[in-house]
């Protein structure tokens, strides 16, 4: 019943709106770079905005102090720890990617707060 009554179109539109707000308001930074390009394809429906971050833990703690949750994906599994040095690009991703949520639970003001917080982050 939930699936039959859920407004997926509204969910997708809200996520796209939130994504576009971040893209248009986020300043260039020497401390982080967006992972994906800014162009959404017709069927894209983002749930997060992912960044490559110089010091992921520092940004994560900064955002947490601002009341913003972030997610670290793909922690290095023990089986890869011994061989990851042979794959520097994969190692970089494992150690630097951080995502912030932008799904339909968040409104324009939430997204502006997120972007303002990111724009004010300085690696000090």
Secondary structure, 3 states (H helix, E strand, C coil): CHHHHCCHHHHHHHHHHHHHHHHHHCCCCCCEEECCCCCCCCCCCCCEEEEEECCHHHHHHHHHHCCCCEECCCCCCHHHHCCHHHCHHHHHHHHHEEEEECCCCCCHHHHHHHHHHHHCCCCC
